[in-house]
């Protein structure tokens, strides 16, 4: 018999057993633990990536001028020793000289841009206009960064391409002017970003700064509810590393400009300190929340960030090999979209205009400061190289450094090409058969077939969990599906950080 009393009694006394669905609740508990691990794993990746960006950034101020000087000295003294090689300069020296000339030209061009006039022009705009301008600058920075490194790479390859090949380019000089124009425009764009941030810092009610910081949380809405895979999340992580390091440099520029206006009064630095902390804290909070929910909604474990860190470490170790095919600063630019040349031009322009060097003691201080920068760069590089070797060994990727997979050139079989590689490369090895990671690249013969070194780390970095299941069923689907890109092959900075064609 049904009655209201029996219904209420059943509602008060009914029970249930969670162990009947143990797998479901265990999975939910693991999700909670994963979200708790995300801040630690993410910040370890960010910490490592920021120091990689710092290494590439310090390279422009420290080792690049010395390398340019050595290249110029070789070019001047070459007639005294005779032309032993068919090249006047090695490809790396040509690229260094091009970078140095671009920096010098853009630095003098930046003198025609009035920072004070730009500051007062932006300060006179309304808050809503400045908010829109800041958003437009962020989009423009991502767009121009995605195309900038391609322009620089095109210049480097055009200037160092073997002369025997058929001419398939417009020339070195047009590429050089394109690179100079890009670096100059990108430096101006970053200057406008720094000026807008400076106006927000100096506003009385801080409303603009609050609106700009709240704009970071829009990233959560635009990213969290989209489909992500490991490769896409890796691209977004690189983008976040680049964005955070760029913001740190922008904050440094803002502090320098404000300290100059207040005659380097140290008391004013404590006035800026809360605002700087708010900007940094908002960036960290947004990144943690964004990555925590992305990994939750896409069932990605927190261990994936150690794979990303190993992939970045692999790039660093590869650039130290004898047969390295790129400079590490360019590798960071391709991987993260962080191009240090425009940012370095702007920082040099701001520092030289803010600090006046007069007298012998001032020049001595500049020399000591430069020596300190070189020491910091060398120390940072040594620590990063040691940590990178450790991460590569932990990920069991060291065999990929010394056993690269060679892609066959058109008209030749892979086996024939591999045999040619073994007989003509002539790279000295140690007792274990591995090449040195500290020596400089060796010039290869002109008649040697072009070899493209690629990586086969798909087996480690892009293999989904539980690959043993349904292998026979998936084999037919793989025939009609394009292969996933390796994390080590992703070098394009996408706009949203979640689309890889």
C-alpha positions as CSV (number, residue, x, y, z in Angstrom):
1,X,0.0,0.0,0.0
2,X,1.4,3.4,-1.0
3,X,1.1,6.2,1.5
4,X,2.8,9.6,2.1
5,X,4.2,8.3,5.4
6,X,5.9,5.3,3.8
7,X,7.3,7.5,1.0
8,X,8.8,10.0,3.5
9,X,10.2,7.1,5.5
10,X,11.8,5.6,2.4
11,X,13.4,8.9,1.5
12,X,14.8,9.2,5.0
13,X,16.2,5.7,5.3
14,X,17.2,4.6,1.8
15,X,20.9,3.8,1.3
16,X,23.4,3.3,-1.5
17,X,26.8,1.8,-2.0
18,X,29.5,3.8,-3.9
19,X,31.7,0.8,-4.3
20,X,29.3,-0.6,-6.8
21,X,30.6,2.1,-9.2
22,X,34.2,2.1,-8.0
23,X,35.8,2.9,-11.4
24,X,33.7,6.0,-11.9
25,X,34.5,7.5,-8.5
26,X,38.1,6.6,-8.7
27,X,38.3,8.4,-12.0
28,X,36.7,11.5,-10.5
29,X,39.1,11.5,-7.6
30,X,42.0,11.2,-10.0
31,X,40.7,14.3,-11.9
32,X,40.8,16.2,-8.7
33,X,44.3,15.2,-8.1
34,X,45.3,16.1,-11.6
35,X,43.9,19.6,-11.2
36,X,45.9,19.9,-8.0
37,X,49.1,18.8,-9.8
38,X,48.6,21.1,-12.8
39,X,49.9,24.3,-11.1
40,X,53.1,22.6,-10.0
41,X,53.8,20.9,-13.4
42,X,52.8,24.0,-15.4
43,X,55.0,26.3,-13.5
44,X,57.9,23.9,-13.8
45,X,57.4,24.1,-17.6
46,X,57.0,27.8,-17.5
47,X,60.1,28.3,-15.4
48,X,62.2,26.2,-17.7
49,X,60.7,27.9,-20.8
50,X,61.2,31.4,-19.5
51,X,64.9,30.8,-18.9
52,X,65.1,29.4,-22.4
53,X,63.7,32.7,-23.7
54,X,66.0,34.6,-21.4
55,X,69.0,32.7,-22.8
56,X,68.0,33.6,-26.4
57,X,67.3,37.2,-25.3
58,X,70.7,37.6,-23.6
59,X,72.4,36.2,-26.6
60,X,71.5,39.3,-28.6
61,X,73.3,41.6,-26.1
62,X,76.3,39.4,-25.1
63,X,77.5,36.8,-27.6
64,X,76.1,38.2,-30.8
65,X,78.3,41.3,-30.8
66,X,81.4,39.2,-30.1
67,X,80.4,36.8,-32.9
68,X,79.9,39.7,-35.3
69,X,83.3,41.1,-34.4
70,X,84.9,37.7,-35.0
71,X,83.2,37.4,-38.3
72,X,84.3,40.9,-39.4
73,X,87.8,40.1,-38.3
74,X,87.9,36.9,-40.4
75,X,86.5,38.8,-43.4
76,X,89.1,41.6,-43.1
77,X,92.1,39.2,-42.5
78,X,91.0,36.6,-45.1
79,X,93.4,37.8,-47.8
80,X,96.3,37.4,-45.5
81,X,95.7,33.7,-45.1
82,X,94.4,32.9,-48.6
83,X,91.1,31.5,-49.6
84,X,91.2,27.8,-48.5
85,X,87.5,27.3,-48.8
86,X,85.0,28.3,-51.4
87,X,83.1,30.3,-48.9
88,X,84.2,33.7,-47.7
89,X,82.3,33.2,-44.4
90,X,80.6,30.3,-42.8
91,X,76.8,30.3,-42.9
92,X,76.6,30.9,-39.1
93,X,78.9,33.9,-39.5
94,X,76.8,35.3,-42.3
95,X,73.6,35.0,-40.2
96,X,75.4,36.7,-37.3
97,X,76.5,39.6,-39.4
98,X,73.0,40.0,-40.8
99,X,71.5,40.1,-37.3
100,X,74.0,42.6,-36.2
101,X,73.4,44.9,-39.1
102,X,69.6,44.7,-38.7
103,X,69.9,45.6,-35.0
104,X,72.1,48.6,-35.7
105,X,69.9,49.9,-38.6
106,X,66.7,49.5,-36.6
107,X,68.2,51.1,-33.5
108,X,69.0,54.3,-35.5
109,X,65.6,54.2,-37.1
110,X,63.9,54.1,-33.7
111,X,65.5,57.4,-32.8
112,X,63.0,59.0,-35.2
113,X,60.1,57.7,-33.1
114,X,59.2,60.1,-30.2
115,X,58.3,58.1,-27.1
116,X,57.0,61.2,-25.2
117,X,54.7,62.3,-28.0
118,X,53.3,58.7,-28.3
119,X,52.8,58.7,-24.5
120,X,50.8,61.9,-24.4
121,X,48.8,60.9,-27.6
122,X,47.7,57.6,-25.9
123,X,47.1,59.3,-22.6
124,X,44.6,61.7,-24.2
125,X,42.4,58.8,-25.3
126,X,39.4,57.6,-23.4
127,X,39.5,54.4,-21.3
128,X,37.4,52.4,-23.7
129,X,39.5,53.4,-26.7
130,X,42.7,52.3,-24.8
131,X,41.1,49.0,-24.0
132,X,40.2,48.4,-27.6
133,X,43.7,49.5,-28.7
134,X,45.4,47.1,-26.3
135,X,43.3,44.2,-27.6
136,X,44.1,45.1,-31.2
137,X,47.9,45.3,-30.3
138,X,47.8,41.8,-28.8
139,X,46.2,40.4,-31.9
140,X,48.6,42.3,-34.2
141,X,51.6,41.1,-32.2
142,X,50.6,37.5,-32.6
143,X,49.9,37.9,-36.3
144,X,53.2,39.7,-37.0
145,X,55.2,37.2,-34.9
146,X,53.8,34.3,-36.9
147,X,55.2,35.8,-40.1
148,X,58.4,37.5,-38.8
149,X,60.5,34.5,-38.2
150,X,59.7,33.3,-41.7
151,X,61.0,36.5,-43.1
152,X,64.2,36.2,-41.1
153,X,64.7,32.5,-42.1
154,X,64.1,33.4,-45.7
155,X,66.9,36.1,-45.5
156,X,69.3,33.7,-43.8
157,X,68.8,30.9,-46.3
158,X,68.9,33.3,-49.3
159,X,72.3,34.7,-48.0
160,X,73.8,31.3,-47.3
161,X,72.3,29.1,-50.1
162,X,75.0,27.4,-52.2
163,X,75.7,29.4,-55.3
164,X,75.7,26.4,-57.6
165,X,71.9,26.0,-57.2
166,X,69.4,27.6,-59.6
167,X,68.3,31.0,-58.6
168,X,64.8,30.7,-57.2
169,X,64.6,33.9,-55.1
170,X,64.3,37.6,-55.5
171,X,67.8,38.4,-54.1
172,X,69.5,39.0,-50.8
173,X,69.0,42.8,-50.8
174,X,65.1,42.7,-51.1
175,X,65.0,40.0,-48.3
176,X,67.2,42.2,-46.2
177,X,65.0,45.3,-46.6
178,X,62.0,43.1,-45.7
179,X,63.7,41.9,-42.6
180,X,64.6,45.4,-41.5
181,X,61.1,46.7,-42.1
182,X,59.6,43.8,-40.1
183,X,61.9,44.3,-37.1
184,X,61.3,48.1,-37.2
185,X,57.5,47.7,-37.4
186,X,57.4,45.0,-34.7
187,X,59.5,47.2,-32.4
188,X,57.1,50.1,-32.8
189,X,54.2,47.8,-32.1
190,X,55.8,46.6,-28.9
191,X,56.6,50.2,-28.0
192,X,52.9,51.1,-28.3
193,X,52.1,48.2,-26.1
194,X,54.5,49.3,-23.4
195,X,53.2,52.9,-23.7
196,X,49.6,51.8,-23.2
197,X,50.7,49.8,-20.2
198,X,52.6,52.8,-18.8
199,X,49.5,55.0,-19.2
200,X,47.5,52.4,-17.3
201,X,50.1,52.4,-14.5
202,X,50.0,56.2,-14.2
203,X,46.2,56.6,-14.3
204,X,44.8,58.0,-11.1
205,X,41.9,55.6,-10.6
206,X,43.6,52.5,-12.0
207,X,40.5,51.6,-13.9
208,X,42.3,51.0,-17.2
209,X,44.8,48.7,-15.5
210,X,42.0,46.7,-13.9
211,X,40.2,46.4,-17.2
212,X,43.3,45.3,-19.0
213,X,44.0,42.7,-16.4
214,X,40.4,41.4,-16.5
215,X,40.9,41.0,-20.2
216,X,43.2,38.1,-19.5
217,X,40.3,36.1,-18.1
218,X,38.7,36.3,-21.6
219,X,41.3,33.8,-22.6
220,X,39.6,31.2,-20.4
221,X,36.4,31.6,-22.2
222,X,38.0,31.4,-25.6
223,X,40.1,28.3,-24.9
224,X,38.7,26.1,-22.2
225,X,35.6,24.9,-24.1
226,X,37.5,23.9,-27.2
227,X,38.8,20.5,-28.2
228,X,42.5,20.0,-27.4
229,X,45.0,17.3,-28.1
230,X,48.5,17.0,-26.8
231,X,50.0,18.8,-29.8
232,X,47.6,21.6,-29.5
233,X,48.2,22.0,-25.8
234,X,51.9,22.0,-26.4
235,X,51.5,24.9,-28.9
236,X,49.4,26.8,-26.4
237,X,51.9,26.2,-23.6
238,X,54.7,27.7,-25.8
239,X,52.5,30.7,-26.6
240,X,51.9,31.3,-22.9
241,X,55.6,31.1,-22.1
242,X,56.4,33.7,-24.8
243,X,53.5,35.9,-23.6
244,X,54.7,35.8,-20.0
245,X,58.3,36.6,-20.8
246,X,57.3,39.4,-23.1
247,X,55.1,40.9,-20.3
248,X,58.1,40.8,-18.0
249,X,60.2,42.8,-20.4
250,X,57.3,45.2,-20.9
251,X,57.1,45.7,-17.2
252,X,60.8,46.4,-17.1
253,X,60.5,49.0,-19.8
254,X,57.6,50.7,-17.9
255,X,59.6,50.7,-14.7
256,X,62.6,52.3,-16.4
257,X,60.5,55.0,-18.0
258,X,58.7,55.8,-14.7
259,X,61.9,55.9,-12.7
260,X,63.5,58.3,-15.2
261,X,60.5,60.6,-14.9
262,X,61.0,60.7,-11.1
263,X,64.8,61.2,-11.3
264,X,65.5,57.6,-10.2
265,X,63.9,58.1,-6.8
266,X,63.9,54.6,-5.2
267,X,60.7,55.5,-3.2
268,X,58.7,55.5,-6.5
269,X,59.7,51.9,-7.2
270,X,57.6,50.9,-4.2
271,X,54.6,52.8,-5.7
272,X,54.9,50.7,-8.9
273,X,55.5,47.4,-7.0
274,X,51.8,46.6,-6.2
275,X,50.7,47.2,-9.8
276,X,53.5,45.0,-11.1
277,X,52.6,42.2,-8.7
278,X,48.9,42.5,-9.9
279,X,49.9,42.1,-13.5
280,X,52.2,39.1,-12.8
281,X,49.6,37.5,-10.5
282,X,46.8,37.8,-13.0
283,X,48.9,36.2,-15.7
284,X,49.8,33.2,-13.4
285,X,46.2,32.8,-12.2
286,X,44.8,32.8,-15.7
287,X,47.4,30.3,-17.0
288,X,46.7,27.9,-14.1
289,X,42.9,28.0,-14.4
290,X,43.1,27.7,-18.2
291,X,45.4,24.7,-18.3
292,X,43.7,23.0,-15.4
293,X,40.3,23.0,-17.1
294,X,41.7,22.2,-20.5
295,X,43.4,19.1,-19.2
296,X,40.2,18.2,-17.2
297,X,37.8,18.5,-20.2
298,X,40.2,16.7,-22.6
299,X,41.3,13.9,-20.2
300,X,45.0,14.9,-20.4
301,X,47.2,13.9,-17.5
302,X,49.6,16.3,-15.8
303,X,52.5,14.2,-16.9
304,X,52.2,15.7,-20.4
305,X,54.0,18.9,-19.2
306,X,57.1,16.8,-18.5
307,X,56.9,15.6,-22.1
308,X,56.7,19.3,-23.3
309,X,59.7,20.2,-21.2
310,X,61.7,17.2,-22.6
311,X,60.8,18.4,-26.1
312,X,62.1,21.9,-25.4
313,X,65.2,20.4,-23.8
314,X,65.7,18.3,-26.9
315,X,65.9,21.4,-29.1
316,X,68.6,22.9,-26.8
317,X,70.7,19.8,-26.8
318,X,70.3,19.4,-30.6
319,X,71.6,22.9,-31.2
320,X,74.9,21.9,-29.4
321,X,75.6,19.0,-31.7
322,X,78.4,19.1,-34.3
323,X,76.0,18.7,-37.2
324,X,73.4,21.2,-35.8
325,X,71.4,22.8,-38.5
326,X,70.1,25.9,-36.7
327,X,71.0,28.3,-34.0
328,X,69.1,27.9,-30.7
329,X,67.8,31.5,-30.6
330,X,66.1,30.8,-34.0
331,X,64.8,27.5,-32.7
332,X,63.2,29.2,-29.8
333,X,61.7,31.8,-32.2
334,X,60.2,29.1,-34.3
335,X,59.0,27.0,-31.4
336,X,57.4,29.7,-29.2
337,X,57.0,32.6,-31.6
338,X,59.4,34.7,-29.4
339,X,61.6,36.8,-31.7
340,X,64.2,38.6,-29.6
341,X,65.4,41.1,-32.2
342,X,62.5,43.6,-32.1
343,X,62.3,43.4,-28.3
344,X,66.0,43.9,-28.0
345,X,65.9,47.0,-30.3
346,X,63.2,48.6,-28.1
347,X,65.0,47.8,-24.9
348,X,68.3,49.2,-26.1
349,X,66.4,52.3,-27.3
350,X,64.7,52.8,-23.9
351,X,67.9,52.2,-21.9
352,X,70.0,54.5,-23.9
353,X,67.4,57.3,-23.7
354,X,66.8,56.8,-20.0
355,X,70.4,56.5,-18.8
356,X,73.0,59.1,-19.7
357,X,76.6,57.9,-19.7
358,X,79.0,60.7,-19.0
359,X,82.6,60.4,-17.6
360,X,85.2,57.7,-17.3
361,X,83.6,56.1,-14.3
362,X,80.3,55.7,-16.1
363,X,82.0,53.9,-19.0
364,X,83.7,51.6,-16.6
365,X,80.4,50.8,-15.1
366,X,79.0,50.0,-18.5
367,X,81.9,47.7,-19.2
368,X,81.4,45.9,-15.9
369,X,77.7,45.7,-16.5
370,X,78.4,44.1,-19.9
371,X,80.8,41.6,-18.3
372,X,78.1,40.8,-15.8
373,X,75.6,40.1,-18.6
374,X,78.1,37.8,-20.3
375,X,78.6,35.9,-17.0
376,X,74.8,35.6,-16.5
377,X,74.4,34.4,-20.1
378,X,77.2,31.8,-19.7
379,X,75.9,30.6,-16.3
380,X,72.4,30.4,-17.6
381,X,73.5,28.4,-20.7
382,X,75.5,25.9,-18.6
383,X,72.7,25.3,-16.2
384,X,70.1,25.0,-19.0
385,X,72.3,22.5,-20.9
386,X,72.8,20.4,-17.8
387,X,69.1,20.4,-17.0
388,X,68.2,19.7,-20.7
389,X,70.5,16.6,-20.8
390,X,68.8,15.4,-17.6
391,X,65.3,15.9,-19.0
392,X,66.3,14.2,-22.3
393,X,67.7,11.2,-20.5
394,X,64.6,10.9,-18.2
395,X,62.4,10.9,-21.3
396,X,64.7,8.3,-23.0
397,X,65.2,10.5,-26.1
398,X,68.9,10.5,-26.2
399,X,69.1,7.9,-29.0
400,X,67.2,10.3,-31.2
401,X,70.1,12.7,-31.0
402,X,72.6,10.3,-32.6
403,X,70.4,8.1,-34.7
404,X,68.4,10.5,-36.9
405,X,66.0,9.3,-39.5
406,X,67.0,10.4,-43.0
407,X,64.4,11.2,-45.6
408,X,65.2,10.1,-49.1
409,X,65.9,12.8,-51.7
410,X,64.0,12.7,-55.0
411,X,65.3,10.2,-57.4
412,X,67.4,8.3,-54.9
413,X,66.5,5.4,-52.6
414,X,66.7,5.8,-48.9
415,X,69.2,2.9,-48.6
416,X,71.6,4.4,-51.1
417,X,71.3,7.7,-49.4
418,X,72.0,6.2,-46.0
419,X,75.1,4.5,-47.3
420,X,76.3,7.8,-48.8
421,X,75.7,9.5,-45.5
422,X,77.9,6.9,-43.6
423,X,80.7,7.1,-46.1
424,X,80.9,10.9,-46.7
425,X,79.9,12.6,-43.6
426,X,83.2,12.3,-41.8
427,X,82.1,13.4,-38.4
428,X,84.4,12.3,-35.6
429,X,82.7,10.3,-32.8
430,X,83.7,9.2,-29.4
431,X,84.2,5.7,-28.1
432,X,80.5,5.1,-27.8
433,X,79.9,6.3,-31.4
434,X,78.0,9.5,-30.4
435,X,78.9,12.9,-31.8
436,X,80.1,15.7,-29.6
437,X,77.6,18.3,-28.4
438,X,80.1,21.0,-27.8
439,X,82.0,21.4,-31.0
440,X,81.1,23.7,-33.9
441,X,79.5,22.5,-37.1
442,X,81.8,21.1,-39.8
443,X,81.5,22.3,-43.3
444,X,80.3,19.5,-45.6
445,X,81.4,18.9,-49.1
446,X,79.6,20.7,-51.9
447,X,79.0,17.5,-53.9
448,X,77.4,15.7,-50.9
449,X,73.7,15.1,-51.4
450,X,71.4,17.3,-49.3
451,X,70.2,15.5,-46.2
452,X,67.3,16.4,-44.1
453,X,67.5,15.3,-40.5
454,X,64.2,14.7,-38.9
455,X,63.0,13.2,-35.7
456,X,60.9,10.1,-35.0
457,X,59.8,11.0,-31.5
458,X,56.2,10.3,-32.4
459,X,56.6,7.1,-30.6
460,X,57.2,8.9,-27.3
461,X,55.5,12.2,-27.4
462,X,52.3,11.8,-29.4
463,X,51.3,8.2,-28.5
464,X,48.0,8.3,-26.7
465,X,47.4,6.4,-23.5
466,X,46.3,2.8,-24.1
467,X,47.7,2.4,-27.6
468,X,47.6,-1.3,-27.2
469,X,43.8,-1.4,-27.5
470,X,42.1,-1.8,-30.8
471,X,45.3,-1.7,-32.9
472,X,43.8,-4.0,-35.6
473,X,40.7,-1.8,-35.9
474,X,42.7,1.4,-36.1
475,X,45.1,0.1,-38.7
476,X,42.5,0.5,-41.5
477,X,41.6,4.0,-40.3
478,X,45.2,5.2,-40.3
479,X,45.4,4.6,-44.0
480,X,42.8,7.4,-44.6
481,X,44.1,9.6,-41.8
482,X,47.1,11.9,-42.0
483,X,49.8,11.2,-39.5
484,X,50.0,13.3,-36.4
485,X,52.7,15.9,-36.2
486,X,55.5,15.2,-33.9
487,X,56.0,17.8,-31.0
488,X,59.6,18.3,-32.3
489,X,58.3,19.2,-35.7
490,X,55.8,21.9,-34.6
491,X,57.5,25.2,-35.2
492,X,54.7,27.5,-36.3
493,X,53.2,30.0,-33.9
494,X,49.4,29.8,-34.4
495,X,47.0,32.7,-33.7
496,X,44.8,30.9,-31.1
497,X,47.3,28.3,-30.0
498,X,44.8,25.5,-30.5
499,X,44.9,24.9,-34.3
500,X,47.6,22.8,-36.0
501,X,46.9,22.0,-39.7
